[in-house]
Each structure stands twice: as C-alpha cells, then as structure tokens.
C-alpha cells in the first residue's frame, strides 16, 4: 500500500473513530442491560446478547448513512483490520472468563453482584479501546468500575447496575457525534449541478 493511501486510511479511520456512534450505542446497551437486570427481567442475559447484536447492526447502518458521506470510506489496511478483529475476539474471551470466574470463585453474594458485572464489561471495553486506538474507552472502562465501587460502598440498589455509566458514555458519544457532524458536513454527490 502506498504511503499516500496508508495516510488516507489512517486519517479516515481517525475521523470515523471520533464520530461517537459506537460510544452512544455502548452507552445505550449498558442502560438497557442495567434496566433489564435491575427489573429482574427474565432472560436478561439473552436480551442483552440480542441488544448487542442489534446495536452492532444499527452501528453499521448509521456509519453508512451518517459517517461515510462525511468522512469518506477507505478499506482498512490488513494490519488494522486484523487488530480490530483481534480486539473483538479478546474482548469476548475476557468477558467469558470474568463471568466464568464470577460463577466459579464466588458464592453469588454481594461481591459478585457488584464487582464481577463491572469487570465483565470494563475489561472488554478497555481491550477494544487499546486495540482500536480509542483512548477514551479507557475512561469508559474506569467509569463502569467507579460506578461499581460507589455501588459497593453504598450497598446500593440492584437497579443501579450500569445505567449511570451507560448514560455517561452515551452522553459523551452524543457530544462527539454533534462535533463530528459540524466538523464534517455531508459531501455533495459528484457530478451534481
């Protein structure tokens, strides 16, 4: 790949990564999951999995309609594409390991209710942040764990789970999306007069 094309790919990736869409959907997913768990909705885990799949589909659609007409589309370099796929796989493995540890090493008491759900999401969020080069996702992982820490100290209610940190993440994403839309106006179709 030429240096010019590699630079274009890097700039397009950075512009598109700063659109805030993934942040909004991550926050909305956490709010939804927290509300489902807090209300003791039957099959909350299954609903969370379906919500995650739905969020990913929405993300791809919104990227095509909102981001690509503004920032452009460039196929990712193989190295960056492999890195992002690795992040997705490691995040899923980390989540599964934390959940397994929570089930295996605890008796299901308050510690499990507080720390393990936080770790099950904070660690994968940090992993994705690292591999996708999204430093703000470290803040999101920290926000999830701070919420769990405050909940632990307060002996908090079950319905606190994830909606405060999810709301914070979604709001941060909304601010980024507004900035993105202002910074990158929609490009006119070529050949139009």
RODO-2510 file (C-alpha; in nm, 4 decimals, decimal comma):
residues 193
     n   res          X          Y          Z
     1     x     0,0000     0,0000     0,0000
     2     x     0,1399     0,3403    -0,0941
     3     x     0,2299     0,5905     0,1758
     4     x    -0,0357     0,8306     0,0470
     5     x    -0,3063     0,5627     0,0613
     6     x    -0,1904     0,4493     0,4076
     7     x    -0,2099     0,8100     0,5281
     8     x    -0,5605     0,8470     0,3801
     9     x    -0,6676     0,5230     0,5553
    10     x    -0,5241     0,6470     0,8873
    11     x    -0,6973     0,9885     0,8604
    12     x    -1,0289     0,8328     0,7554
    13     x    -1,0088     0,5799     1,0396
    14     x    -0,9338     0,8548     1,2931
    15     x    -1,2158     1,0750     1,1647
    16     x    -1,4617     0,7861     1,1634
    17     x    -1,3472     0,6608     1,5050
    18     x    -1,4228     1,0026     1,6518
    19     x    -1,7846     1,0053     1,5308
    20     x    -1,9234     0,8916     1,8686
    21     x    -2,1688     0,6365     1,7239
    22     x    -2,0084     0,3352     1,8903
    23     x    -1,9946     0,5303     2,2166
    24     x    -2,3666     0,6129     2,2025
    25     x    -2,4567     0,2526     2,1265
    26     x    -2,2275     0,1181     2,4010
    27     x    -2,3910     0,3541     2,6493
    28     x    -2,7427     0,2677     2,5304
    29     x    -2,6608    -0,1027     2,5554
    30     x    -2,5391    -0,0615     2,9147
    31     x    -2,8501     0,1384     3,0106
    32     x    -3,0744    -0,1269     2,8520
    33     x    -2,8884    -0,4148     3,0172
    34     x    -2,8814    -0,2385     3,3534
    35     x    -3,2546    -0,1721     3,3365
    36     x    -3,3274    -0,5332     3,2365
    37     x    -3,1167    -0,6733     3,5200
    38     x    -3,2423    -0,4176     3,7719
    39     x    -3,6036    -0,5041     3,6952
    40     x    -3,5150    -0,8726     3,7154
    41     x    -3,6384    -0,9240     3,3606
    42     x    -3,6469    -1,2939     3,2724
    43     x    -3,3637    -1,3900     3,0380
    44     x    -3,1870    -1,0557     3,0851
    45     x    -2,8599    -1,2069     2,9613
    46     x    -3,0222    -1,3337     2,6430
    47     x    -3,1912    -0,9976     2,5890
    48     x    -2,8523    -0,8308     2,6409
    49     x    -2,6963    -1,0512     2,3730
    50     x    -2,9763    -0,9701     2,1302
    51     x    -2,9436    -0,5992     2,2136
    52     x    -2,5682    -0,6152     2,1433
    53     x    -2,6297    -0,7773     1,8025
    54     x    -2,8981    -0,5187     1,7268
    55     x    -2,6648    -0,2331     1,8316
    56     x    -2,3908    -0,3639     1,6005
    57     x    -2,6357    -0,3743     1,3089
    58     x    -2,7544    -0,0212     1,3833
    59     x    -2,3933     0,0966     1,4116
    60     x    -2,3073    -0,0363     1,0659
    61     x    -2,6189     0,1226     0,9137
    62     x    -2,5608     0,4596     1,0829
    63     x    -2,1968     0,4596     0,9729
    64     x    -2,3048     0,4156     0,6123
    65     x    -2,5663     0,6908     0,6308
    66     x    -2,4030     0,9445     0,8669
    67     x    -2,0271     0,8928     0,8741
    68     x    -1,9153     0,7708     0,5335
    69     x    -2,0854     1,0526     0,3341
    70     x    -1,8883     1,2969     0,5523
    71     x    -1,5533     1,1321     0,6304
    72     x    -1,5380     0,9012     0,3306
    73     x    -1,4812     0,5289     0,3152
    74     x    -1,1476     0,3580     0,2778
    75     x    -1,0997    -0,0146     0,3188
    76     x    -0,8905    -0,0742     0,6304
    77     x    -0,5360    -0,1932     0,5860
    78     x    -0,4988    -0,5645     0,6608
    79     x    -0,2942    -0,4887     0,9737
    80     x    -0,5589    -0,2564     1,1205
    81     x    -0,8399    -0,4919     1,0215
    82     x    -0,6634    -0,7845     1,1937
    83     x    -0,6039    -0,5699     1,5021
    84     x    -0,9738    -0,4807     1,5302
    85     x    -1,0819    -0,8443     1,4805
    86     x    -0,8312    -0,9462     1,7489
    87     x    -0,9805    -0,6839     1,9819
    88     x    -1,3299    -0,8241     1,9275
    89     x    -1,2147    -1,1799     1,9969
    90     x    -1,0098    -1,0892     2,3051
    91     x    -1,2942    -0,8775     2,4440
    92     x    -1,5374    -1,1698     2,4074
    93     x    -1,2901    -1,4128     2,5683
    94     x    -1,2195    -1,1686     2,8532
    95     x    -1,5922    -1,1251     2,9189
    96     x    -1,6458    -1,5023     2,9198
    97     x    -1,3509    -1,5572     3,1560
    98     x    -1,4694    -1,2916     3,4006
    99     x    -1,8211    -1,4361     3,4002
   100     x    -1,6812    -1,7875     3,4498
   101     x    -1,4610    -1,6657     3,7361
   102     x    -1,7595    -1,4925     3,8934
   103     x    -1,9609    -1,8133     3,8810
   104     x    -1,6751    -2,0421     3,9879
   105     x    -1,4982    -1,8491     4,2642
   106     x    -1,7852    -1,6773     4,4427
   107     x    -2,0990    -1,7840     4,6181
   108     x    -2,3144    -1,5352     4,4289
   109     x    -2,3233    -1,2832     4,7132
   110     x    -2,2895    -0,9042     4,7116
   111     x    -1,9302    -0,9116     4,5777
   112     x    -2,0500    -1,0947     4,2694
   113     x    -2,3373    -0,8525     4,2203
   114     x    -2,1005    -0,5565     4,2430
   115     x    -1,7576    -0,6369     4,1016
   116     x    -1,7901    -0,9145     3,8520
   117     x    -2,0526    -0,7486     3,6304
   118     x    -1,8324    -0,4383     3,6256
   119     x    -1,5230    -0,6364     3,5325
   120     x    -1,7198    -0,8347     3,2722
   121     x    -1,7776    -0,5097     3,0807
   122     x    -1,4897    -0,2820     3,1860
   123     x    -1,2153    -0,5229     3,0780
   124     x    -1,3588    -0,5833     2,7266
   125     x    -1,4202    -0,2084     2,6839
   126     x    -1,0556    -0,1376     2,7757
   127     x    -0,9343    -0,4126     2,5400
   128     x    -1,1348    -0,2694     2,2494
   129     x    -1,0047     0,0777     2,3399
   130     x    -0,6463    -0,0444     2,3248
   131     x    -0,6668    -0,2375     2,0002
   132     x    -0,8940     0,0098     1,8203
   133     x    -0,6749     0,3005     1,9412
   134     x    -0,9672     0,4689     2,1210
   135     x    -0,8113     0,6140     2,4346
   136     x    -1,1450     0,7484     2,5625
   137     x    -1,2665     0,3912     2,6049
   138     x    -1,0230     0,3570     2,8976
   139     x    -1,2244     0,6348     3,0622
   140     x    -1,5422     0,4417     2,9887
   141     x    -1,3974     0,1284     3,1490
   142     x    -1,2982     0,3368     3,4515
   143     x    -1,6477     0,4920     3,4690
   144     x    -1,8007     0,1441     3,4790
   145     x    -1,5721     0,0393     3,7641
   146     x    -1,6194     0,3663     3,9574
   147     x    -1,9948     0,3075     3,9371
   148     x    -1,9430    -0,0435     4,0750
   149     x    -1,7146     0,0948     4,3511
   150     x    -1,9697     0,3545     4,4583
   151     x    -2,2407     0,0893     4,4490
   152     x    -2,0273    -0,1393     4,6666
   153     x    -1,9589     0,1318     4,9254
   154     x    -2,3235     0,2348     4,9359
   155     x    -2,4568    -0,1205     4,9468
   156     x    -2,6506     0,0106     4,6506
   157     x    -2,9710    -0,0978     4,4938
   158     x    -2,9666    -0,3602     4,2211
   159     x    -3,1326    -0,1232     3,9741
   160     x    -2,8188     0,0959     3,9773
   161     x    -2,6391    -0,1586     3,7632
   162     x    -2,4823     0,0044     3,4559
   163     x    -2,7350     0,2776     3,3820
   164     x    -2,5282     0,5608     3,5388
   165     x    -2,2101     0,4692     3,3493
   166     x    -2,4119     0,3862     3,0356
   167     x    -2,5785     0,7264     3,0477
   168     x    -2,2411     0,8994     3,0871
   169     x    -2,0939     0,7061     2,7927
   170     x    -2,3969     0,7740     2,5698
   171     x    -2,3851     1,1471     2,6514
   172     x    -2,0124     1,1628     2,5732
   173     x    -2,0831     0,9882     2,2431
   174     x    -2,3661     1,2308     2,1633
   175     x    -2,1335     1,5281     2,2182
   176     x    -1,8748     1,3655     1,9899
   177     x    -2,1375     1,2952     1,7232
   178     x    -2,2552     1,6570     1,7249
   179     x    -1,8959     1,7776     1,6896
   180     x    -1,8359     1,5265     1,4110
   181     x    -2,1465     1,6379     1,2185
   182     x    -2,0402     2,0043     1,2448
   183     x    -1,6799     1,9329     1,1508
   184     x    -1,7624     1,7118     0,8527
   185     x    -2,0606     1,8404     0,6547
   186     x    -2,2210     1,5974     0,4112
   187     x    -2,0357     1,5952     0,0810
   188     x    -2,2320     1,6767    -0,2324
   189     x    -2,2545     1,3950    -0,4852
   190     x    -2,0001     1,4398    -0,7619
   191     x    -2,1447     1,5457    -1,0931
   192     x    -2,4411     1,7297    -0,9459
   193     x    -2,5018     2,0821    -1,0574
***
